[in-house]
């Protein structure tokens, strides 16, 4: 059986970011008026786990409940500010 985790690669615009290479350990989309607060870790063991690749992808794509739309009217998906890779962890 496998689980899946998210690892930051860069900012979505391709620029390096301070959390590149780190694993997502948590995310609260209601923080900072819908901008969200992502928690990252260097420790793979404490990364947030997902049962399927699709669940990990859906979590990354989630729309903020606190502020569902951006100022341009498009969906506000705070985690997509990061380019991530979804890694399979074999149990």
Steps between C-alpha positions, in 0.01 A plus 500: 500500500623849419451846641578831337662824617559844349849648460560863403704556185485878446259788486240454225672770296812282497709701742670318786332518838630443852295182544620328181565134577287505814186295564157640577409422859181703524291774346231733635320683218319737738814668635590850386153572361507209258861526386567193709783372713705207375728315738802328348754261648830345403388183679329262260361302793277789613372593153124508450396166347235431238344165413511560125685709244164658411439600863842667521435685174153610617645629828760708309221638278254576783319830487505719811175498697589832664556681169384277213578750223805710424466869412494404130198275556692173454501225766728569795718190536779610735714185483531532123737791566749213529601254234497166679574141422293216634715221635387145555602349831487122507377364831 
